[in-house]
Amino acid sequence: MENLKPPVLRPVIWLGNSKMNTQDKKIEFEESSGNIYADLGLADADELLTRAQIGFFVFKILERKKLKQREIARVLGIAQPDVSHLMNGHFSRFTTDKLLGFLKRLDQKVTIQISDHHQGEPYQEVTLATR
């Protein structure tokens, strides 16, 4: 069984006018900590990242099942506009509990593992085990 991790969310850097010669200007950047929400200084960064990671896995499972939005709405028990938000990555519109409920409706086992925290690692981590 292989464990998959969601992609690290990294900030998008807007370069401005696409006709601008970027070779003339240095682009400043900062390496991400692995949690874009923490990098932005948001107070609930760990919760937002966890929600995004769970939402990502719900999305990937739905994508793999190749269901139409109407079918997704029926399976998840939500309105079609909410399906649209989910499939467009607007995971912050759903609570963590709601996203975990979606996994249950998709017949997925959710395991929560508690362990000691070590310096430099995230406090919350979400992985998807595949067979």
PyRosetta script that sets phi, psi and omega in degrees:
from pyrosetta import init, pose_from_sequence

init()
pose = pose_from_sequence("MENLKPPVLRPVIWLGNSKMNTQDKKIEFEESSGNIYADLGLADADELLTRAQIGFFVFKILERKKLKQREIARVLGIAQPDVSHLMNGHFSRFTTDKLLGFLKRLDQKVTIQISDHHQGEPYQEVTLATR")
pose.set_psi(1, 130.8)
pose.set_omega(1, -176.7)
pose.set_phi(2, -104.4)
pose.set_psi(2, 140.5)
pose.set_omega(2, 177.6)
pose.set_phi(3, -99.1)
pose.set_psi(3, 128.2)
pose.set_omega(3, 176.8)
pose.set_phi(4, -106.2)
pose.set_psi(4, 143.0)
pose.set_omega(4, 175.4)
pose.set_phi(5, -113.9)
pose.set_psi(5, 146.0)
pose.set_omega(5, 177.1)
pose.set_phi(6, -66.3)
pose.set_psi(6, 158.2)
pose.set_omega(6, 179.2)
pose.set_phi(7, -64.1)
pose.set_psi(7, 149.7)
pose.set_omega(7, 175.6)
pose.set_phi(8, -70.5)
pose.set_psi(8, 128.1)
pose.set_omega(8, 179.5)
pose.set_phi(9, -78.3)
pose.set_psi(9, 120.5)
pose.set_omega(9, -178.1)
pose.set_phi(10, -118.5)
pose.set_psi(10, 147.5)
pose.set_omega(10, 179.5)
pose.set_phi(11, -66.9)
pose.set_psi(11, 147.7)
pose.set_omega(11, 175.6)
pose.set_phi(12, -93.9)
pose.set_psi(12, 131.3)
pose.set_omega(12, -179.4)
pose.set_phi(13, -100.9)
pose.set_psi(13, 121.0)
pose.set_omega(13, 178.3)
pose.set_phi(14, -84.4)
pose.set_psi(14, 126.8)
pose.set_omega(14, -177.0)
pose.set_phi(15, -93.9)
pose.set_psi(15, 0.6)
pose.set_omega(15, 179.3)
pose.set_phi(16, 84.2)
pose.set_psi(16, -147.7)
pose.set_omega(16, -177.4)
pose.set_phi(17, -58.2)
pose.set_psi(17, 123.7)
pose.set_omega(17, -176.4)
pose.set_phi(18, -66.5)
pose.set_psi(18, -16.9)
pose.set_omega(18, 178.9)
pose.set_phi(19, -84.9)
pose.set_psi(19, -8.1)
pose.set_omega(19, -178.8)
pose.set_phi(20, -68.7)
pose.set_psi(20, 140.9)
pose.set_omega(20, 177.9)
pose.set_phi(21, -80.6)
pose.set_psi(21, 104.5)
pose.set_omega(21, -176.3)
pose.set_phi(22, -75.2)
pose.set_psi(22, -12.5)
pose.set_omega(22, 178.8)
pose.set_phi(23, -71.5)
pose.set_psi(23, -22.0)
pose.set_omega(23, -179.2)
pose.set_phi(24, -81.3)
pose.set_psi(24, -16.2)
pose.set_omega(24, -176.6)
pose.set_phi(25, -123.1)
pose.set_psi(25, 139.6)
pose.set_omega(25, 175.2)
pose.set_phi(26, -80.8)
pose.set_psi(26, 137.0)
pose.set_omega(26, 177.0)
pose.set_phi(27, -96.2)
pose.set_psi(27, 122.3)
pose.set_omega(27, 177.6)
pose.set_phi(28, -88.7)
pose.set_psi(28, 139.4)
pose.set_omega(28, 177.8)
pose.set_phi(29, -148.0)
pose.set_psi(29, 162.8)
pose.set_omega(29, 179.0)
pose.set_phi(30, -131.2)
pose.set_psi(30, 134.6)
pose.set_omega(30, 179.6)
pose.set_phi(31, -68.8)
pose.set_psi(31, 138.1)
pose.set_omega(31, -178.6)
pose.set_phi(32, -72.7)
pose.set_psi(32, 150.2)
pose.set_omega(32, 174.5)
pose.set_phi(33, -77.2)
pose.set_psi(33, -10.4)
pose.set_omega(33, -173.6)
pose.set_phi(34, 104.4)
pose.set_psi(34, -10.9)
pose.set_omega(34, 176.7)
pose.set_phi(35, -129.0)
pose.set_psi(35, 99.9)
pose.set_omega(35, -177.4)
pose.set_phi(36, -58.7)
pose.set_psi(36, -32.6)
pose.set_omega(36, -178.9)
pose.set_phi(37, -68.8)
pose.set_psi(37, -37.7)
pose.set_omega(37, 175.1)
pose.set_phi(38, -68.5)
pose.set_psi(38, -40.0)
pose.set_omega(38, 178.5)
pose.set_phi(39, -60.2)
pose.set_psi(39, -31.6)
pose.set_omega(39, 179.0)
pose.set_phi(40, -84.9)
pose.set_psi(40, -3.7)
pose.set_omega(40, 176.7)
pose.set_phi(41, 79.8)
pose.set_psi(41, 21.6)
pose.set_omega(41, -179.6)
pose.set_phi(42, -76.8)
pose.set_psi(42, 137.1)
pose.set_omega(42, -174.6)
pose.set_phi(43, -62.3)
pose.set_psi(43, -39.0)
pose.set_omega(43, -177.0)
pose.set_phi(44, -101.3)
pose.set_psi(44, 41.0)
pose.set_omega(44, -173.9)
pose.set_phi(45, -58.7)
pose.set_psi(45, -42.9)
pose.set_omega(45, -178.6)
pose.set_phi(46, -63.5)
pose.set_psi(46, -43.2)
pose.set_omega(46, 178.9)
pose.set_phi(47, -64.1)
pose.set_psi(47, -42.6)
pose.set_omega(47, -179.6)
pose.set_phi(48, -64.6)
pose.set_psi(48, -40.6)
pose.set_omega(48, 178.8)
pose.set_phi(49, -66.2)
pose.set_psi(49, -43.9)
pose.set_omega(49, 179.0)
pose.set_phi(50, -60.1)
pose.set_psi(50, -43.9)
pose.set_omega(50, 179.5)
pose.set_phi(51, -62.3)
pose.set_psi(51, -42.0)
pose.set_omega(51, 179.0)
pose.set_phi(52, -64.6)
pose.set_psi(52, -40.0)
pose.set_omega(52, -179.4)
pose.set_phi(53, -68.0)
pose.set_psi(53, -43.9)
pose.set_omega(53, 178.5)
pose.set_phi(54, -64.5)
pose.set_psi(54, -44.1)
pose.set_omega(54, 177.6)
pose.set_phi(55, -58.3)
pose.set_psi(55, -40.3)
pose.set_omega(55, 178.2)
pose.set_phi(56, -59.9)
pose.set_psi(56, -43.5)
pose.set_omega(56, -179.6)
pose.set_phi(57, -69.0)
pose.set_psi(57, -37.8)
pose.set_omega(57, 174.8)
pose.set_phi(58, -59.1)
pose.set_psi(58, -46.6)
pose.set_omega(58, 178.7)
pose.set_phi(59, -58.0)
pose.set_psi(59, -48.0)
pose.set_omega(59, -178.0)
pose.set_phi(60, -63.1)
pose.set_psi(60, -38.6)
pose.set_omega(60, 178.5)
pose.set_phi(61, -65.6)
pose.set_psi(61, -44.4)
pose.set_omega(61, 178.6)
pose.set_phi(62, -64.2)
pose.set_psi(62, -40.1)
pose.set_omega(62, 178.2)
pose.set_phi(63, -61.7)
pose.set_psi(63, -42.0)
pose.set_omega(63, -179.7)
pose.set_phi(64, -65.6)
pose.set_psi(64, -34.7)
pose.set_omega(64, 179.9)
pose.set_phi(65, -75.9)
pose.set_psi(65, -14.9)
pose.set_omega(65, 177.5)
pose.set_phi(66, 55.2)
pose.set_psi(66, 44.5)
pose.set_omega(66, 178.4)
pose.set_phi(67, -87.6)
pose.set_psi(67, 150.0)
pose.set_omega(67, 173.5)
pose.set_phi(68, -78.9)
pose.set_psi(68, 159.2)
pose.set_omega(68, -176.2)
pose.set_phi(69, -58.3)
pose.set_psi(69, -37.1)
pose.set_omega(69, 178.5)
pose.set_phi(70, -63.4)
pose.set_psi(70, -40.4)
pose.set_omega(70, 178.3)
pose.set_phi(71, -67.5)
pose.set_psi(71, -39.7)
pose.set_omega(71, 178.2)
pose.set_phi(72, -62.1)
pose.set_psi(72, -44.3)
pose.set_omega(72, 179.5)
pose.set_phi(73, -57.7)
pose.set_psi(73, -43.0)
pose.set_omega(73, -180.0)
pose.set_phi(74, -66.3)
pose.set_psi(74, -46.4)
pose.set_omega(74, -177.9)
pose.set_phi(75, -64.5)
pose.set_psi(75, -42.8)
pose.set_omega(75, -176.1)
pose.set_phi(76, -86.4)
pose.set_psi(76, -13.8)
pose.set_omega(76, -179.9)
pose.set_phi(77, 71.8)
pose.set_psi(77, 37.5)
pose.set_omega(77, 179.7)
pose.set_phi(78, -129.1)
pose.set_psi(78, 166.2)
pose.set_omega(78, 178.5)
pose.set_phi(79, -73.9)
pose.set_psi(79, 153.9)
pose.set_omega(79, -178.5)
pose.set_phi(80, -58.0)
pose.set_psi(80, -39.8)
pose.set_omega(80, 177.1)
pose.set_phi(81, -60.4)
pose.set_psi(81, -32.5)
pose.set_omega(81, 176.7)
pose.set_phi(82, -69.3)
pose.set_psi(82, -33.4)
pose.set_omega(82, 175.2)
pose.set_phi(83, -61.8)
pose.set_psi(83, -43.5)
pose.set_omega(83, 178.9)
pose.set_phi(84, -58.9)
pose.set_psi(84, -44.8)
pose.set_omega(84, 178.2)
pose.set_phi(85, -61.6)
pose.set_psi(85, -43.6)
pose.set_omega(85, -179.7)
pose.set_phi(86, -61.6)
pose.set_psi(86, -47.8)
pose.set_omega(86, -176.4)
pose.set_phi(87, -72.7)
pose.set_psi(87, -16.4)
pose.set_omega(87, 176.3)
pose.set_phi(88, -97.6)
pose.set_psi(88, 9.9)
pose.set_omega(88, 174.0)
pose.set_phi(89, 80.1)
pose.set_psi(89, 17.3)
pose.set_omega(89, 179.1)
pose.set_phi(90, -87.7)
pose.set_psi(90, 62.4)
pose.set_omega(90, -172.9)
pose.set_phi(91, -69.8)
pose.set_psi(91, -22.4)
pose.set_omega(91, -179.0)
pose.set_phi(92, -67.6)
pose.set_psi(92, -11.6)
pose.set_omega(92, 177.3)
pose.set_phi(93, -77.4)
pose.set_psi(93, -8.8)
pose.set_omega(93, -177.3)
pose.set_phi(94, -120.5)
pose.set_psi(94, 142.3)
pose.set_omega(94, 175.1)
pose.set_phi(95, -74.6)
pose.set_psi(95, 161.9)
pose.set_omega(95, 176.0)
pose.set_phi(96, -59.1)
pose.set_psi(96, -42.1)
pose.set_omega(96, 179.0)
pose.set_phi(97, -60.8)
pose.set_psi(97, -40.4)
pose.set_omega(97, 179.7)
pose.set_phi(98, -64.6)
pose.set_psi(98, -43.0)
pose.set_omega(98, 179.0)
pose.set_phi(99, -64.8)
pose.set_psi(99, -39.3)
pose.set_omega(99, 176.6)
pose.set_phi(100, -65.2)
pose.set_psi(100, -35.6)
pose.set_omega(100, 175.3)
pose.set_phi(101, -63.0)
pose.set_psi(101, -37.5)
pose.set_omega(101, 176.6)
pose.set_phi(102, -60.7)
pose.set_psi(102, -42.2)
pose.set_omega(102, 179.4)
pose.set_phi(103, -61.6)
pose.set_psi(103, -39.3)
pose.set_omega(103, 177.4)
pose.set_phi(104, -63.0)
pose.set_psi(104, -44.4)
pose.set_omega(104, 179.4)
pose.set_phi(105, -65.6)
pose.set_psi(105, -23.2)
pose.set_omega(105, 177.3)
pose.set_phi(106, -91.8)
pose.set_psi(106, 12.9)
pose.set_omega(106, 176.7)
pose.set_phi(107, 60.7)
pose.set_psi(107, 43.7)
pose.set_omega(107, 178.2)
pose.set_phi(108, -109.2)
pose.set_psi(108, 139.5)
pose.set_omega(108, 175.6)
pose.set_phi(109, -85.9)
pose.set_psi(109, 130.8)
pose.set_omega(109, 177.5)
pose.set_phi(110, -112.3)
pose.set_psi(110, 125.4)
pose.set_omega(110, 179.1)
pose.set_phi(111, -118.0)
pose.set_psi(111, 129.2)
pose.set_omega(111, 176.8)
pose.set_phi(112, -107.4)
pose.set_psi(112, 124.5)
pose.set_omega(112, -177.2)
pose.set_phi(113, -113.7)
pose.set_psi(113, 127.4)
pose.set_omega(113, 179.5)
pose.set_phi(114, -105.3)
pose.set_psi(114, 130.4)
pose.set_omega(114, 178.0)
pose.set_phi(115, -149.4)
pose.set_psi(115, 167.8)
pose.set_omega(115, 177.6)
pose.set_phi(116, -63.9)
pose.set_psi(116, 145.5)
pose.set_omega(116, 176.9)
pose.set_phi(117, -89.3)
pose.set_psi(117, 136.8)
pose.set_omega(117, 176.7)
pose.set_phi(118, -113.1)
pose.set_psi(118, 143.1)
pose.set_omega(118, -177.6)
pose.set_phi(119, -54.0)
pose.set_psi(119, 135.5)
pose.set_omega(119, 177.1)
pose.set_phi(120, 91.9)
pose.set_psi(120, -10.7)
pose.set_omega(120, 178.9)
pose.set_phi(121, -103.5)
pose.set_psi(121, 156.1)
pose.set_omega(121, 179.9)
pose.set_phi(122, -68.1)
pose.set_psi(122, 153.4)
pose.set_omega(122, 177.6)
pose.set_phi(123, -75.5)
pose.set_psi(123, -30.2)
pose.set_omega(123, -179.8)
pose.set_phi(124, -126.9)
pose.set_psi(124, 138.1)
pose.set_omega(124, -177.6)
pose.set_phi(125, -142.8)
pose.set_psi(125, 136.8)
pose.set_omega(125, -179.1)
pose.set_phi(126, -122.0)
pose.set_psi(126, 128.4)
pose.set_omega(126, 175.6)
pose.set_phi(127, -130.6)
pose.set_psi(127, 156.4)
pose.set_omega(127, 178.1)
pose.set_phi(128, -116.4)
pose.set_psi(128, 120.7)
pose.set_omega(128, 176.6)
pose.set_phi(129, -88.3)
pose.set_psi(129, 128.8)
pose.set_omega(129, 178.2)
pose.set_phi(130, -115.3)
pose.set_psi(130, 155.1)
pose.set_omega(130, -179.7)
pose.set_phi(131, -104.7)
pose.dump_pdb("model.pdb")
